[in-house]
């Protein structure tokens, strides 16, 4: 990876453009209609959310979507499962034709206002992404060490992963989505590399083989995303599961590396190296986010108050990483 320290103005400009793009998308999306993204790559409806727009329109599990506004779904190009390129506004309707039990059924779906929970989810994701992006920029300019450079790389990957939050690009939305997905996996790989080398390099982090495996797996996944783009709709998002599994694997190993540092070092050394504050950030960010996720996924009948806001606490992690990088640099300077 080229040195980001010698390209700090470019990094700053990139961060500004990414931020402006994400903000523009969030503002524009407020006027767009909302409906459930309810069918997959095979255009089959697996199920509908009770009380949601799809259920209200009459969709049922097992329906196969045939056309949207008389356009065959196979011809919608790289658009989302709901055709975002049609730019639906609140109150606008789209006519869907579905095949159900061998018969064609026409369903009219009216786009509703975006639920508050979805708005908060988007804002939370944007806040976390911007926290990583600007924490990296700050560290690159303020600290300027190799660890600051790695944090900046993490931030840039998180920024590129936010491109999907920007304004709709019509048929290019799917391309943006694949770029976003690739950036998310690379972001996790950069996190793993960071914790393998901060505050000191661990044995796996010093291994060239380990580094090649980390980035090699990501590079091997890129052709899969390209194949999905070329062969749509046959393979569109088919390999999303393995991609998320790869990202989760990176994140689990990154967390294990961070916990290993916390276990083998005394408290005074953790504080001096900056790792102590990072571990505190991981605790504050991850635990509430996990509780909030399980609340959303498995506790449908009982929602913990304010749990929808808890994932925002993940933004604490990059902030503490920036503080830790600064503390490590200062401790290193004092030792000379």
N, C-alpha and C positions, 0 to 999 in steps of 0.2 A: 504494500500500500504506500503511495507517495506521501511524503511528509506534509502534514497539514500545517505545521508551524511556519513553513515558508509560503503558505497560501492563505494566511489569515484573512486578508480583505475579501477573497473569493468566498471563504466559508461564511463570513459575516453577511455578504450580499445574498448568498444562497439561503441563509436562515431568514433574512428579511422577506425574500420572495416566497418561501414556503409558508411563512406566517401569514402573509397577505393573502395567499391562495386559499389557505384553510379558513381564514376569517370570512373571505368572500363566499366560500361555499356554505359555511354555517349560516350566514345571513340570508343567502338566497334560498336555502332549504327551508327556512321558516315559512315561506309562502307556498311551498309545494305540498301537494296532497300526500296522504299516507295510506298505505295498505300493507297487509302482511306479505312478506316475501315467502309465498307458500308452496311453490312447486320447484322441483329440483332439475338436474340436468336431463332427466328423462321426461320432464314436463308432467309428471304424475304428482297429484296432490297427496302428500302423506297424511295430512290431517290439518285441521283448522283450529285457530285459537278461539275458545268460547267467548262470544261477545264481540269478536273482532270483525273488521270489515269483510273478510272473506266469508265468514260464517253468515253474516247478514246478507251477503249477495247470493247465498245458496250453494256455495261450494261444499263438496263432500269429499271425504277421504277416498282415494281411488280414482277420482276424476282425472282424465288426461286432457290437458289444455291443447286445443287444436289451433285456434286463431285468437288474435287480439286486435280489435278494430279491423276485422277482415284480413289481417296480415298473418300468414302462417307463422307459428312460433319459430320454426326453423329458419325463417327469413328475418328474424328480428336482429340478427347480428350479435355483436358483443355488447349486449345490454344486460341489465340485471334481470332477475326472475320477474320482477315487475318492470315493465319497459320504461325505465327512467327517461330515456331519450325523448319520449312523448311529452315530457315536462308537464305532468298532471298538476292542476291547481286544485285547491280545496273546493269541493263541490262538483268537480268535473267527473263525468262517468266514462268508463270504457266498457265496450261490449266484448265479452269473452264467449267463445264457443268451446264447450268441453264434450268429450266422449264419455258417456256413462252407461254402462251395461249395454254397449253396442249401439246406443242412440246418441245423437247430437243434441246437446242442451245449450240454450243461449242464456247467459247470465250477465246482468248489468251491475257493475261495481262502481260505487261512488267513493271517491277519495275523501277521506276525512282529514281534519287537522291532526298534526303530529302530536301524539300523546306526550304529556309532560315527562313521563319516564324515559321515552326515547330521546327527547331533547336533552335531558340530563345525562343520558348515556353518551350522546355525541359530544356534549360539552366536556364531560369528564375525560373522554378519550383524547380530545383536543388538548385539554389542560396537561394531561400526562405527557403527550407527545411534545408539546411546547416546553415543558419542564426539562425533558431530556435534551431537546435541541438547544435551548438557551443556557442550560447549565454547562453543556459542552463548549459553547461559544465563550462563555465567561471564563471557564478554566483555561481555554486555549490562549486567550488574551491576557488573563491575569496571572496565571501560573506558568504556562509555557513549558511544562515538563513532558516526558514521554507518556506519563499517565494522563495528563491533561489532554494530550493528543488523542489517546485512546478513548477518553470520555467524549471528545468532540466527534470522533468517528461514530460512537454509539448514538450521539445526538443527531448526526446527519442521517443515519439509517432510520431513526425514529421519525425524523422530519419527512423523509421520502415516503415512509409508511403512512403519512398523513395526506398524501396526495389525493386519495380517494374521498377526502372530505371536501375537496374543492368543488367548483361549479360543474354541472353535468357537461360531458363532452360527447353526448349522443352515443353513436356506435363505438366510440373509443373508450367508453366506460369500462368495458371488459379488459382492455389493454392496461388501463390505469389500475384496475383491480389486481391484475397479475403482477405489475410492478410493485404495487403496495404490498402484496403477499410476499414477494421475494425480499423486499426491504425489511419486513417484519422478521423473517427467518434470519437475515443477516444481522439485524439488531440483536437478536438473541445470541448469535455466534460471537459478536463483538463483546457482549456482556460476559460470556464465558471466558473469552480471552483476557478481559480486564481482570476478573477475579482470580485467574490463574497467575497473574503477574503483579497484583497489588496486595500489600505494599512492597513485598519482595516476590521474586519469581519462584514458584513452586516447581518441583521436579517435572510434572507434566507440562507446565508452561514453558520450560526450557527445552522441551523435546521438539525437534523439527517434525517428527512423525505426528505428534499430537496436533500441531498447528496445521499440518497438511490434511489431517483427518477432519478437523473442525471446518475448515474452509472448503475442503474437497467435497464433503457431503452437500454443502450448499451449492457448489458449482455443478454437481451432478443433478441437483433438483431443477436447475434452471432450464435444461432442455425439456423437462417434463412440462413446465409452464408454457414453453414455446409450442410444444405439441398440442396442448390444450387449445391454444389460440388458433392454430392451423386447422385442427380437426373439429372445431365447434360445429354442431353441438354434441358430437359423440363423446368427447372426452372433457367437455367443459366442466371444470371444478371436480372431476372425478378423483383427482389426486390431492384434493384439499386436505383429506384426513391424514395421509402420510406427511404432508407439509407441516401441519399443526403438530403432529407427533414429533417431527424433527425439531421444531421450535421448542416444544415442551421439554425435550431431552436436553437441549442446550441450556434452558433455564434451570432445570433441575441440577445439572452438573455445576452451573454457575453458583447456585445457592449452596451446593455442597462444598464448593471451593471456598466460599465466603465463610461458611460455618466452620470449616477446617481451620481457617486462619484464626477465628475467634476462640477455638478450643485449645490450640497449641501455644498461644501467646498469652503472657500475663496481662492483667488489666492495664498496667501502666504503659506497656508497649503498644497495646491497642489504641490507647488514648493518644500517645505520642505519634503513632503512625497515621492516625486519621481513620483507621479501620473501625475503631469503637463507635464513632458517630455513624458510619455507614451501616454497621450491624443494627444500630438503633433505628435507622431509617428503614431497613428491610423489615424489621419487626413491626414498626408502625404502619408500613405500607401494605405488607403482604397479608398479615393476619386478618385485619378487618375486610380486606378485599375478598379473601377466601370465604369468610363468614357470609358476606354479602352475596357471593356467587351461589353458595349452597342454599341461602334463603331464597334466591330467585329461582334456582333450578329445582329444588325439592320441597320447598315449603309454600306451595301454591295457596294453601288454605290459611296460612298465617304469615304475614309479612312483618319482619322486624322494622319498627319505625326508623326512618332515615337511612335504612340499609342501602337504598339506591344511590346514596351519595358516597358510601364508603370506598368504592374503587378509586375515587378522586385522590385518596390518601396515597396512592401509588406514586403521585407526583413528588412525595417527600423523598423517595429513593434517589432520584437524580440530584436533588438539592443537597442531600447529605453526601452523595458521591463527590460533588464539587467541593464541599467543605473538607471532606477527607483528603482529596487530592491536594488541596491548598495546605492542609496541616502536614501532610507527608513531605511536601516540598520545603516547607519552613523548617521541619525537623532535620531534614537532610542538609539544609544550608547551615543550621546551627551547629551541626556536627563537624563541619569543616573549619 
